[in-house]
Amino acid sequence: MFDLVKHSILFSFFIFLSSFVNADDRKFNLGKIATKTEIAGWNIDVRPDGMGAPKGSGDAIKGEEVYAEQCAACHGDFGEGVDRWPELVGGEGSLDTHDPVKTTGSYWPYASTMYDYIYRAMPFGVAQSLTHDETYQIVAYLLYMNEIIEEDFVLSEKNIGKIKMPNQKGFLLPDPRPDIANTDGKPCMENCKVPTKIIGKARDIDVTPEEEKS
Amino acid sequence: MKKDKKQSLKLNRRELLVGSASLGAMAAASNSVFAKQVSSKNLPPNVPEWTGELGDGVDVNPYGMPSQFEENVIRRNVEWLTASSQSSVNFTPIQDLEGIVTPNGLCFERHHGGVSIINPKDYRLMINGLVDREMIFTLEDLKRFPQTNKFYFLECAANGGMEWKGSQLNGCQYTFGMVHNVQYTGVKLSDLIQETGLKPKAKWVLAEGSDSSGMTRSIPIEKLLDDCMIAWAMNGEALRSEQGYPARLVVPGWEGNMWVKWLRRLEFGDMPYMTREETSKYTDLLPEGNARMFTWVMDAKSVVTSPSPEKPILNKGVHQLRGLAWSGRGKISRVDVSLDGGKNWKTAKLHDPVLSKSVARFTFPFEWNGEELLIQSRAIDETNYVQPTIQELQKIRGVNSIYHNNSIATWLVNSDGKVDNVRLG
């Protein structure tokens, strides 16, 4: 008991000392030092290189069950999407067509993003309620459905940063804008050659919400 | 004595009307009918009915609301756009607004998991990662840092996103209303970061919200330290809940999605985090099937707010064309207006103040005698960037990029004064 008290006094002294040293080069001396436990509870992001991925694992076989229970109501049994909820599977080869289908398989560049997003924001309305294993299982199921991994592949914190997604190289950097002709701030003012024929009216498409008639 | 009795009868009638919610609603409805027609008994030489009675006292409206005759000036949404109203957007009624300030209750909303309601006592901002000291701040802590007050526009990158293929929505509000402009009060990140210090390897920051979507975006550190701030007030009062109460990130001139609301954490790192919002969303798909990433800046844009589909021309004769212009690259330097679909242009009047990364107000007087007009406006910013036509954008970006449509819109004024959103080609 005595030891415990002694230790805690020593520990307090250490904390006091360290905050004193830190305060020295702080300009305003506002806020408090975050503890490791506090940070661990909120630091949930997972980066493409796997940094931040929590300990855990799961495969598509287990994932199918969890997905059916937690995700299928909105996203469909096979990730096809119900009503206007997002499709999660398929769409490969569609990005350069008139009707691109952007799914985790056809568009998302990193598997880490799937983990990060599902854990932080899904299921819709019950955010951050899945376990880490459940999250790995769901991601594994979606990767399997998109033919990126095998059914028995065990996804974990050790390999989530190494999954190669089909569209990883589909993104262009840096931003090339301004990407229009530079007129040096002096555009045409008179008799400009522009198309002035009406080729479409929003009124004819008729998708504008109507005001209630009063 | 007689007069007093008459007055108390009138007060009783008033109390009766506001006494029940349903009666109150009925009164509002009947007023809205009145609003649409002139009552000659209120016009000269008669004494208007409101002159002959007392109005509300100072204890009736502790927080004032707009006149009941302005009940149509509201945010509106397009139900078919999204699967749920909690992950959806509504639009600012810019066609009804004047000047450059958007009233707080009319600022468009974009949520990904609904509006979080946060007791400010429970608010904490965590800063972790590549800093010298990982720290936590309360709202009161943030308010003790040096303060900054700035007007900025916030525009969703998808504003006008439905118009890439053609004119779809017949309204100024629906095609340009994902923008608002308010004065923010808050602390600059460059000040806040002095408290935590930064490790030399820190190049990016992850901003994270505490709402049900856990909104996250990566922001390069140069931008963060240049002009970003954490705001707790807008237009002089605390942030509205739907705008991130009690604190949000302000990323001037850059797409609205990055202005993380209900901000709970900033993590410093040496590479971008590639969140869902900056990979699967807010990337601009090109005709070849690849997509631009990290297209943050909102290019110069302008819109004629009146006349517009919601603001038909009611009379022949003189009118004041009104509009808004803004640029994420700085100040608006000029706005041109065309009444003939872009063949001929005249320069509009820009009204003070014209501020960097804020909307600017322009007006242009014109006379209308029942002829068809094709109204356009064209913004030019201080970098000499000229707002493009939709054809210029389509030529490079195709029609599937959803985001960053800053092209010139065309309003057709018909001979009866009604106004249509049209596409020229």
Chai-1 contact restraints between the chains, C-beta under 6 A:
chainA,res_idxA,chainB,res_idxB,connection_type,confidence,min_distance_angstrom,max_distance_angstrom,comment,restraint_id
A,N22,B,R133,contact,1.0,0.0,6.0,A-B,restraint_1
A,R26,B,E195,contact,1.0,0.0,6.0,A-B,restraint_2
A,K27,B,Q194,contact,1.0,0.0,6.0,A-B,restraint_3
A,F28,B,E195,contact,1.0,0.0,6.0,A-B,restraint_4
A,L30,B,D141,contact,1.0,0.0,6.0,A-B,restraint_5
A,L30,B,R144,contact,1.0,0.0,6.0,A-B,restraint_6
A,G31,B,M135,contact,1.0,0.0,6.0,A-B,restraint_7
A,G31,B,F137,contact,1.0,0.0,6.0,A-B,restraint_8
A,G31,B,D141,contact,1.0,0.0,6.0,A-B,restraint_9
A,G31,B,E195,contact,1.0,0.0,6.0,A-B,restraint_10
A,K32,B,I136,contact,1.0,0.0,6.0,A-B,restraint_11
A,I33,B,R133,contact,1.0,0.0,6.0,A-B,restraint_12
A,I33,B,M135,contact,1.0,0.0,6.0,A-B,restraint_13
A,A34,B,M126,contact,1.0,0.0,6.0,A-B,restraint_14
A,A34,B,E134,contact,1.0,0.0,6.0,A-B,restraint_15
A,A34,B,M135,contact,1.0,0.0,6.0,A-B,restraint_16
A,A34,B,I136,contact,1.0,0.0,6.0,A-B,restraint_17
A,I39,B,N128,contact,1.0,0.0,6.0,A-B,restraint_18
A,I39,B,E134,contact,1.0,0.0,6.0,A-B,restraint_19
A,W42,B,M126,contact,1.0,0.0,6.0,A-B,restraint_20
A,W42,B,R265,contact,1.0,0.0,6.0,A-B,restraint_21
A,N43,B,N128,contact,1.0,0.0,6.0,A-B,restraint_22
A,D45,B,L206,contact,1.0,0.0,6.0,A-B,restraint_23
A,D45,B,Y273,contact,1.0,0.0,6.0,A-B,restraint_24
A,R47,B,Y273,contact,1.0,0.0,6.0,A-B,restraint_25
A,P48,B,M274,contact,1.0,0.0,6.0,A-B,restraint_26
A,D83,B,A83,contact,1.0,0.0,6.0,A-B,restraint_27
A,R84,B,A83,contact,1.0,0.0,6.0,A-B,restraint_28
A,W85,B,A83,contact,1.0,0.0,6.0,A-B,restraint_29
A,L95,B,G289,contact,1.0,0.0,6.0,A-B,restraint_30
A,D96,B,E288,contact,1.0,0.0,6.0,A-B,restraint_31
A,D96,B,G289,contact,1.0,0.0,6.0,A-B,restraint_32
A,P100,B,L285,contact,1.0,0.0,6.0,A-B,restraint_33
A,P100,B,N400,contact,1.0,0.0,6.0,A-B,restraint_34
A,Y107,B,S280,contact,1.0,0.0,6.0,A-B,restraint_35
A,W108,B,S280,contact,1.0,0.0,6.0,A-B,restraint_36
A,P109,B,T279,contact,1.0,0.0,6.0,A-B,restraint_37
A,Y110,B,M274,contact,1.0,0.0,6.0,A-B,restraint_38
A,T113,B,M274,contact,1.0,0.0,6.0,A-B,restraint_39
A,T113,B,R276,contact,1.0,0.0,6.0,A-B,restraint_40
A,T113,B,T279,contact,1.0,0.0,6.0,A-B,restraint_41
A,Y117,B,R276,contact,1.0,0.0,6.0,A-B,restraint_42
A,R120,B,G214,contact,1.0,0.0,6.0,A-B,restraint_43
A,A121,B,S213,contact,1.0,0.0,6.0,A-B,restraint_44
A,A121,B,G214,contact,1.0,0.0,6.0,A-B,restraint_45
A,A127,B,S212,contact,1.0,0.0,6.0,A-B,restraint_46
A,G170,B,N290,contact,1.0,0.0,6.0,A-B,restraint_47
A,F171,B,A291,contact,1.0,0.0,6.0,A-B,restraint_48
A,F171,B,M293,contact,1.0,0.0,6.0,A-B,restraint_49
A,L172,B,N290,contact,1.0,0.0,6.0,A-B,restraint_50
A,L172,B,R292,contact,1.0,0.0,6.0,A-B,restraint_51
A,L173,B,M293,contact,1.0,0.0,6.0,A-B,restraint_52
A,D175,B,F294,contact,1.0,0.0,6.0,A-B,restraint_53
A,D175,B,T295,contact,1.0,0.0,6.0,A-B,restraint_54
A,P178,B,Y385,contact,1.0,0.0,6.0,A-B,restraint_55
A,D179,B,I396,contact,1.0,0.0,6.0,A-B,restraint_56
A,I180,B,P388,contact,1.0,0.0,6.0,A-B,restraint_57
A,I180,B,E392,contact,1.0,0.0,6.0,A-B,restraint_58
A,T183,B,V386,contact,1.0,0.0,6.0,A-B,restraint_59
A,D184,B,N384,contact,1.0,0.0,6.0,A-B,restraint_60
A,G185,B,I380,contact,1.0,0.0,6.0,A-B,restraint_61
A,G185,B,N384,contact,1.0,0.0,6.0,A-B,restraint_62
A,P187,B,V386,contact,1.0,0.0,6.0,A-B,restraint_63
A,M189,B,W345,contact,1.0,0.0,6.0,A-B,restraint_64
A,E190,B,N344,contact,1.0,0.0,6.0,A-B,restraint_65
A,C192,B,K343,contact,1.0,0.0,6.0,A-B,restraint_66
A,V194,B,G342,contact,1.0,0.0,6.0,A-B,restraint_67
A,P195,B,L424,contact,1.0,0.0,6.0,A-B,restraint_68
A,P195,B,G425,contact,1.0,0.0,6.0,A-B,restraint_69
A,T196,B,G341,contact,1.0,0.0,6.0,A-B,restraint_70
A,T196,B,L424,contact,1.0,0.0,6.0,A-B,restraint_71
A,I198,B,V422,contact,1.0,0.0,6.0,A-B,restraint_72
A,I199,B,R423,contact,1.0,0.0,6.0,A-B,restraint_73
A,I199,B,G425,contact,1.0,0.0,6.0,A-B,restraint_74
A,G200,B,G166,contact,1.0,0.0,6.0,A-B,restraint_75
A,G200,B,S167,contact,1.0,0.0,6.0,A-B,restraint_76
A,G200,B,R423,contact,1.0,0.0,6.0,A-B,restraint_77
A,K201,B,D420,contact,1.0,0.0,6.0,A-B,restraint_78
A,K201,B,V422,contact,1.0,0.0,6.0,A-B,restraint_79
A,A202,B,S167,contact,1.0,0.0,6.0,A-B,restraint_80
A,A202,B,Q168,contact,1.0,0.0,6.0,A-B,restraint_81
A,A202,B,L169,contact,1.0,0.0,6.0,A-B,restraint_82
A,A202,B,N170,contact,1.0,0.0,6.0,A-B,restraint_83
A,A202,B,N421,contact,1.0,0.0,6.0,A-B,restraint_84
A,R203,B,N170,contact,1.0,0.0,6.0,A-B,restraint_85
A,R203,B,D420,contact,1.0,0.0,6.0,A-B,restraint_86
A,I205,B,Q168,contact,1.0,0.0,6.0,A-B,restraint_87
A,T208,B,L169,contact,1.0,0.0,6.0,A-B,restraint_88
A,T208,B,N170,contact,1.0,0.0,6.0,A-B,restraint_89
A,T208,B,G171,contact,1.0,0.0,6.0,A-B,restraint_90
A,P209,B,V78,contact,1.0,0.0,6.0,A-B,restraint_91
